[in-house]
Every structure is written in C-alpha cells, then in structure tokens.
Amino acid sequence: MHHVDRDRLVSLRREFHRHPEPAWREFRTTARVIDELEAIGVDDLLVGPEVLDADARMGVPDPDELTAWRDRAREAGVDPDLLDRLDGGHTGAIAVLDGERDGPTIALRVDIDGLPLVESDDPGHVPAAEGFRSETGAMHACGHDAHATIGLGVLDALSDRDFAGRLKVLFQPAEEVVGGAAPMAESGHLDDVDYLLALHIGLDHPTGEVVAGVEGFLAVSQFRADFAGESAHAGGHPSEGRNAVQAMAAAVQNLYSIPRNEAGATRVNAGDVGGGTASNIIPEQAYIEGEVRGETTDLMEYMRERADRVMDNAAAMHDCEVEIETAGQAPSAESDPELVDVVEVVAGRTDGVETVLRHDDLGGSEDATYLMRRVQDHGGNAAFVCVGTDHPGGHHTDTFDVDEDSLPVGVAVLADTITHLGREAP
C-alpha cells in the first residue's frame, strides 16, 4: 500500500477546479501539471506538440479564442517560454517514471479539460460555499479536475520507483470535444504500452464503489454543418433569395428520420442550430452542430453516412450549399478481461473500497477508446476504470461536484494496480 496524502490531493483538486479551461485552451492547467511533475522528479516529461500528432486534432477553436485563453494564462503568471511551447493550443503532457526493475510498460490516461458551462453560485453548492468555485466562466462539471489530481497522486505515490517497468501518465487535453485522444494515439507514444488504464470518476457510482472495466462505449461522430444561401428582402423580393434556414430545418427534420438499425443501438442529435440575421431578410447562412452515435463503430459510420446524405440533399432541395466538418470522433472499445481481473482483485483489497463491480455500461462516449484501441492493436491490454464518487449534480450540470474522499481511493487503486502488473499474477 502506497502512502497517499489526502490533504495534498484535496488542495490540488480545488486549485484545478477554480481555473478550468475548455478543450485545447488548457494552458494554465498544463503549466500547473508540469510544475507538479517537476517537483515529483519524473524521469521524462513531454509537453504540447511532443505528445500530439498536430494533424489529428479535432474541435480546435479559432485562433482568437486560443489567444484569449493563452493571454489569461500569461497574466496568471504562467512561464512565457512554456506558453510558446503550447502555442496554437497544443496542450497536454506525458510524464514517464521508470521503476527500479525491468517490467512492462504501463500507461495511465487522465483528461484535463473543463466544459463551457457557468458554475452554480448556490450557497448549497460546496465549491461556492468553500471558496473554490470556478473563476474562468468555464467549469469542471465532469470531474477532470479530480482526474488530473489522481494522475499526479499516482506518480507521487510511485516516485520511490518501487515497481517494475515503466509508467507513462498521459494528461490528455480536449476529451470533452472528443478531439484529444486521437492525436495522442497517433503520436506513437502508446505503441510500446503493454497495459493501459483509463480513469473516470463518478458516472453515477457512489464513493466506495469501483468498476474494474467499464463497457458500453457508444462510438460517436460530432459534426458542424454550415449552410450557405443568398440574402434578399423578404417583403420586396422573396423569390430572389436562397433560404439557408429552410435547408437547415429540412436537414434537422430528416436527421431524426434515419432508419434504426437491426444490428444495435444508434443515436442522432441536432444539439445546437441557428441562422439568419433579421426577420425581414431571407437568411443566407445557417448551421447545425450535431452528433451521431452507434453501439459499434460500424453503426456510428452507418449513421454518419446517412446524416451527411440528409444534409447534402436538404441543401440541394433549397438551392443552397453545405459544408460539413467532423468536430470530434471516437470508436467503440472493450476492456480486456485479463486487465480487468487485476483491477478487480486490487480494488477488492483497497481501503475505502466497499463494492467492486466487474463491469457496468457507460451508455455514452469517451475518446479514451482511441487510446485503448491503439494499445490493443499493438498487442497490449486496456481497461477503463471507474472510481465512484458521490456527486450531487449530474455530469455536465452546473451543480456537479466530487466527494473528495474518492481522491485517495482512486490513487490507491491505480498505484497498486500498476505495482501488481509488474508481477506474474495479481
């Protein structure tokens, strides 16, 4: 059992919680992670473009948005030289720790981005009451503040090197836009990994419960479609316009009419739509930000092909054009039973763990699936581990919070799992 400093974990988590940054804007968060990694004394530290295949990034905001968040980080005292290394929103880091004996290469993935959501200021909301509510206008409404903290806690717990092999901890940006794992996978840093553990807290599991291998990942593809028409005076010359909102509306209606598929579950959602400029102008532009999902990658692709066809033809029907971009994407994945066995055994004898579930369904999507598949394609094993936490609001709501008692539990389960993977059997 490794020593875990609960007070230190709570302090770190609250600091991350106060300064959330959305996808690809995690300048201050990356810098703070690096400060801690340097204090721990890791054996290798890779930052920004070194950990990403830049061409594989998805959901990157426009340069003005990136500059605004970078400037905010600089004003907060982040080292300008480090900000230069993270230029263009190339955020995230990989820390490497070498054990004192030869053994497997083990990776732990934690994500670090927040959500574009304003946090509750209700006095019953613990971060508001305790003085660590977000100061940025974004929010850690999914627990990534806890994930980053647990990743650092695992490295700290193992910094005595009393394990076999090599540990890589991936501090991954941009999970919330399903855009950060693919470039980390494509970077090649996982190709020598024998075991990958991906972490999430909560997911409606209470403090003291651990799920050794989360299942039921829906493959997802997120898109943005921009419709272009031609404006005209709606009263004087209605026939001279080409109505982009009509095209968009036809597309929305018909996206929801894509046939179900007998091979498994499918989903579609037009989550953010808009367009036009004024009530007396034929709208020349409109957009849909939406997504499709499938129980398997094939089913997601089935949905995406039909969604693209619907949008193309809705545009053509109203003499408009449409440009469709993929904003984020992730496949389905399965946890490997051999690795789930180890997590299950270790969690069962960890202080603070009362219940261990071998499997439970996520029912959503997570881009850790890219990393899991990359490791599996190169002959390694992967598992997605859930550490329960009592959370008063649901994930992605403005009252989400984590029970800080779950932080040391997460560190202990993962550090001990990594230690045991260096042995022949759990």
C-alpha positions in Angstrom: 0.0 0.0 0.0 1.5 3.3 -1.1 1.3 6.5 1.1 -1.4 8.9 -0.2 -1.6 12.5 1.2 -5.4 13.3 1.2 -4.9 16.9 2.1 -2.5 17.5 -0.8 -4.9 15.8 -3.2 -7.8 18.0 -2.0 -5.7 21.1 -2.3 -4.6 20.3 -5.9 -8.1 19.3 -7.0 -9.6 22.6 -5.6 -6.9 24.6 -7.4 -7.7 22.9 -10.7 -11.4 23.4 -10.0 -11.0 27.1 -9.6 -9.3 27.5 -13.0 -11.0 25.2 -15.6 -10.1 25.7 -19.2 -12.1 24.1 -22.1 -10.7 21.9 -24.8 -7.3 23.0 -26.4 -7.2 26.0 -24.1 -5.7 24.2 -21.1 -2.6 26.5 -20.9 -2.7 27.2 -17.2 -3.8 23.6 -16.3 -0.9 22.1 -18.4 1.6 24.5 -16.7 0.3 23.6 -13.2 0.6 19.9 -14.0 4.2 20.4 -15.2 5.0 22.3 -12.0 3.9 19.3 -10.0 5.7 16.8 -12.3 9.0 18.7 -11.9 8.5 18.7 -8.1 7.9 14.9 -8.2 11.0 14.5 -10.3 9.8 12.3 -13.2 12.3 10.7 -15.5 11.0 12.2 -18.7 8.5 15.0 -19.4 7.0 15.6 -22.8 4.8 18.7 -23.5 2.5 20.0 -26.1 3.4 19.2 -29.7 5.8 16.4 -28.4 2.7 14.4 -27.2 0.4 15.1 -30.1 0.1 14.4 -33.8 -1.0 18.0 -34.6 -2.8 17.0 -37.8 -5.1 14.6 -35.9 -6.5 17.3 -33.6 -10.3 17.8 -33.7 -12.5 20.5 -32.4 -9.8 23.2 -32.2 -11.2 26.7 -31.5 -10.3 29.7 -33.7 -7.0 31.5 -33.2 -8.6 34.5 -31.4 -10.2 32.2 -28.8 -6.9 30.4 -28.2 -5.1 33.7 -27.9 -7.6 35.0 -25.3 -7.0 31.9 -23.1 -3.3 32.0 -23.6 -3.2 35.7 -22.6 -5.2 34.8 -19.5 -2.7 32.1 -18.6 0.2 34.6 -19.1 -1.5 37.1 -16.8 -1.8 34.4 -14.2 1.9 34.0 -14.2 2.5 31.1 -16.5 6.0 31.0 -17.9 6.1 32.7 -21.3 8.6 30.1 -22.6 6.2 27.3 -21.7 3.3 29.2 -23.4 5.5 29.3 -26.5 5.8 25.5 -26.4 2.0 25.2 -26.1 1.4 27.7 -28.9 -1.7 27.1 -31.0 -3.4 25.2 -28.2 -1.0 22.2 -28.3 -1.8 21.5 -24.7 -1.3 18.4 -22.5 1.7 16.4 -21.3 3.1 12.9 -20.8 5.2 12.1 -17.7 7.4 9.0 -17.6 8.6 7.3 -14.4 11.0 4.3 -14.6 10.6 1.6 -12.0 13.6 0.1 -10.2 13.3 -3.2 -12.1 12.6 -4.3 -15.6 9.0 -4.9 -16.4 6.0 -4.0 -18.5 5.3 -0.5 -19.9 2.1 0.7 -18.3 0.1 3.9 -19.3 -2.5 5.8 -17.2 -4.7 8.2 -19.1 -6.3 11.2 -17.3 -8.0 14.1 -19.0 -7.7 17.7 -18.0 -10.2 19.9 -19.8 -13.3 21.6 -18.5 -16.6 22.5 -20.0 -18.0 25.8 -21.4 -20.6 26.0 -18.6 -21.1 28.6 -15.9 -20.8 27.1 -12.4 -23.6 27.4 -9.9 -23.2 30.1 -7.2 -25.9 28.5 -5.0 -24.7 28.6 -1.4 -25.5 24.9 -1.1 -23.0 24.1 -3.8 -19.8 23.1 -2.0 -17.3 24.9 -4.3 -19.3 28.1 -3.9 -19.6 27.7 -0.1 -16.0 26.7 0.3 -14.5 29.4 -2.0 -13.2 27.3 -4.9 -15.9 27.9 -7.4 -14.6 28.5 -11.0 -13.1 31.9 -11.7 -13.0 31.5 -15.5 -16.6 31.2 -16.7 -15.9 27.6 -17.6 -16.5 24.6 -15.2 -15.1 21.3 -14.2 -18.5 19.7 -14.5 -17.3 16.2 -15.3 -14.5 15.6 -12.8 -11.4 16.2 -14.9 -10.0 18.3 -12.0 -10.1 15.1 -10.0 -8.7 13.0 -12.8 -5.7 15.3 -13.2 -5.2 15.3 -9.4 -5.3 11.5 -9.3 -2.8 11.2 -12.1 -0.4 13.4 -10.2 -1.1 11.4 -7.0 -0.3 8.1 -8.7 3.1 9.5 -9.9 3.8 10.9 -6.4 2.9 7.5 -4.8 5.2 5.6 -7.1 8.0 8.2 -7.1 10.0 5.8 -4.8 10.3 3.7 -8.0 9.2 0.6 -6.1 7.6 -1.0 -9.1 8.7 -3.0 -12.1 8.7 -1.5 -15.6 7.9 1.9 -16.9 4.9 4.2 -16.2 3.6 6.8 -18.6 0.9 9.1 -17.4 -1.0 10.9 -20.2 -2.5 14.2 -19.2 -4.8 14.4 -22.2 -6.5 17.6 -23.5 -9.8 18.0 -25.2 -11.8 15.0 -24.1 -15.0 16.9 -23.9 -14.9 17.7 -27.6 -13.9 14.1 -28.4 -10.8 15.6 -30.0 -7.7 15.0 -27.9 -7.2 11.2 -27.7 -6.8 10.6 -31.4 -3.7 12.9 -31.7 -2.2 11.4 -28.6 -2.8 7.9 -30.1 -1.3 9.0 -33.4 1.8 10.4 -31.7 3.1 6.8 -31.3 3.7 7.2 -27.6 1.4 4.3 -26.8 2.8 1.8 -29.3 5.1 0.2 -26.7 2.5 0.1 -24.0 1.6 -3.4 -22.5 -1.2 -2.1 -20.3 -3.3 1.0 -20.5 -5.6 2.1 -17.7 -8.1 5.0 -18.4 -9.8 6.6 -15.5 -13.1 8.3 -14.8 -14.7 9.2 -11.5 -18.4 9.2 -10.7 -20.6 8.0 -13.6 -23.4 7.6 -11.1 -21.4 5.2 -8.9 -21.1 6.2 -5.2 -18.0 6.8 -3.2 -16.5 3.4 -2.2 -17.6 1.7 -5.4 -15.1 0.8 -8.2 -15.9 -0.6 -11.7 -13.0 -2.6 -12.9 -13.8 -2.5 -16.6 -16.4 0.0 -17.9 -18.2 -1.3 -21.0 -20.9 0.0 -23.4 -19.0 2.8 -25.1 -21.0 4.2 -27.9 -18.9 5.2 -30.9 -19.5 8.9 -31.7 -19.0 11.4 -34.5 -19.7 15.1 -33.9 -20.1 17.4 -36.8 -20.7 21.0 -37.8 -22.7 21.8 -41.0 -22.7 25.3 -42.4 -25.4 26.1 -44.9 -24.9 28.9 -47.4 -27.7 30.6 -49.5 -28.3 34.1 -50.6 -30.0 37.0 -48.9 -32.9 39.1 -50.3 -35.6 41.4 -49.0 -38.2 39.1 -47.5 -41.1 41.5 -48.4 -39.9 43.1 -51.7 -38.0 40.2 -53.4 -38.7 36.9 -51.6 -38.1 34.9 -54.8 -34.5 36.2 -55.2 -33.2 34.7 -52.0 -31.9 31.2 -51.3 -33.0 30.3 -47.8 -30.3 28.6 -45.7 -32.6 28.3 -42.7 -35.1 26.3 -44.8 -32.3 24.0 -45.8 -31.1 23.6 -42.2 -34.6 23.0 -41.0 -35.2 20.3 -43.6 -31.9 18.7 -42.6 -32.9 18.7 -38.9 -36.3 17.1 -39.6 -34.8 14.4 -41.7 -31.7 13.6 -39.5 -34.2 12.2 -37.0 -35.8 10.1 -39.7 -32.7 8.0 -40.3 -33.9 4.4 -40.0 -32.9 2.4 -36.9 -30.6 -0.5 -37.5 -31.2 -4.1 -36.5 -27.5 -4.6 -35.6 -27.7 -2.4 -32.5 -28.3 0.9 -30.8 -28.0 4.2 -32.7 -28.4 7.8 -31.8 -28.7 11.2 -33.5 -28.9 14.7 -32.1 -29.0 18.2 -33.7 -27.9 19.9 -30.5 -27.2 23.5 -31.5 -28.8 25.0 -34.6 -29.2 28.6 -35.7 -29.0 31.0 -38.6 -30.3 34.2 -40.3 -29.9 37.8 -39.4 -33.2 39.6 -39.2 -37.0 38.9 -39.6 -37.2 40.8 -42.9 -34.2 39.2 -44.6 -34.1 35.8 -46.3 -31.4 34.0 -44.3 -28.2 33.4 -46.2 -26.5 31.3 -43.6 -27.4 28.7 -41.0 -25.7 25.9 -39.1 -26.2 22.6 -37.3 -23.9 21.3 -34.6 -24.9 17.7 -34.0 -23.7 14.2 -33.5 -24.4 10.6 -34.3 -23.6 7.5 -32.1 -23.6 3.8 -32.5 -23.2 0.7 -30.3 -20.3 -0.2 -32.6 -18.0 1.9 -34.9 -19.8 0.4 -37.9 -23.1 1.5 -36.6 -21.8 5.0 -36.0 -20.5 5.1 -39.5 -23.9 3.9 -40.8 -25.4 6.9 -39.0 -22.8 9.4 -40.2 -23.1 8.4 -43.9 -26.8 8.8 -43.8 -26.6 12.1 -41.8 -24.2 13.5 -44.4 -26.5 12.5 -47.2 -29.5 14.1 -45.5 -27.7 17.4 -45.0 -26.3 17.4 -48.6 -29.7 16.8 -50.1 -31.6 19.2 -47.8 -29.2 21.9 -49.0 -29.7 20.9 -52.6 -33.5 20.9 -52.2 -33.4 24.6 -51.3 -30.7 25.6 -53.8 -28.1 26.1 -51.0 -24.6 24.7 -50.3 -23.5 23.0 -47.2 -20.0 22.3 -45.8 -19.8 19.6 -43.2 -16.8 19.2 -40.9 -16.1 16.5 -38.3 -15.6 18.2 -35.0 -14.8 15.1 -32.9 -14.9 11.4 -33.2 -14.2 8.2 -31.2 -14.7 4.5 -31.8 -16.3 1.9 -29.6 -14.0 -0.2 -27.4 -13.9 -3.1 -25.0 -11.9 -3.6 -21.8 -9.6 -6.6 -21.8 -10.6 -9.3 -19.3 -7.0 -10.0 -18.2 -6.5 -6.5 -17.1 -10.0 -6.2 -15.6 -9.1 -9.2 -13.4 -6.1 -7.4 -11.9 -8.1 -4.2 -11.2 -10.9 -6.2 -9.7 -8.6 -8.1 -7.3 -6.6 -5.0 -6.3 -9.7 -2.8 -5.8 -11.2 -5.5 -3.6 -8.5 -5.2 -1.1 -8.1 -1.4 -1.2 -9.0 0.7 1.9 -12.1 2.8 1.2 -13.5 0.4 -1.4 -16.7 -1.2 -0.3 -18.1 -2.6 -3.6 -16.3 -3.8 -6.8 -18.3 -4.2 -10.0 -16.5 -6.1 -12.7 -18.5 -4.3 -15.5 -21.0 -1.6 -15.9 -22.2 0.2 -19.1 -21.2 3.8 -19.7 -24.1 4.4 -22.1 -22.2 7.3 -23.6 -19.0 8.0 -25.4 -15.4 8.7 -24.4 -12.4 9.3 -26.6 -10.2 7.1 -24.4 -11.4 4.4 -26.8 -8.9 5.7 -29.4 -6.1 5.1 -26.9 -7.5 1.7 -25.8 -7.7 0.5 -29.4 -4.2 1.8 -30.3 -2.7 -0.2 -27.4 -4.8 -3.3 -28.3 -3.8 -3.1 -32.0 -0.2 -3.2 -30.8 -0.7 -6.3 -28.7 -1.3 -4.7 -25.3 -4.3 -4.8 -22.9 -6.5 -1.8 -21.9 -9.2 -1.2 -19.3 -11.4 1.8 -18.5 -11.7 2.1 -14.7 -14.4 4.0 -12.9 -13.8 5.2 -9.3 -17.2 6.1 -7.7 -17.8 9.4 -6.2 -20.9 10.9 -4.6 -21.8 13.8 -7.0 -24.8 16.0 -6.1 -25.5 17.2 -9.6 -25.3 15.0 -12.7 -22.2 15.2 -15.0 -22.3 18.3 -17.2 -24.6 20.2 -14.9 -23.7 23.4 -13.1 -24.0 21.8 -9.6 -21.7 18.9 -10.3 -19.1 18.2 -7.6 -17.0 15.3 -6.4 -16.7 13.7 -3.0 -13.0 14.4 -2.2 -12.8 11.1 -0.2 -12.8 9.4 -3.5 -9.4 11.0 -4.5 -7.2 8.9 -2.3 -9.2 5.8 -3.2 -8.5 6.4 -6.9 -4.8 6.9 -6.3 -4.5 3.8 -4.2 -6.4 1.5 -6.6 -4.4 2.7 -9.6 -1.0 2.8 -7.9 -1.5 -0.7 -6.5 -2.7 -2.0 -9.9 0.4 -0.6 -11.6 2.6 -2.2 -8.9 0.9 -5.6 -9.3 1.1 -5.5 -13.1 4.8 -5.9 -12.7 4.2 -9.3 -11.2 3.2 -12.5 -12.9 -0.2 -12.6 -11.2 -2.3 -10.2 -9.2 
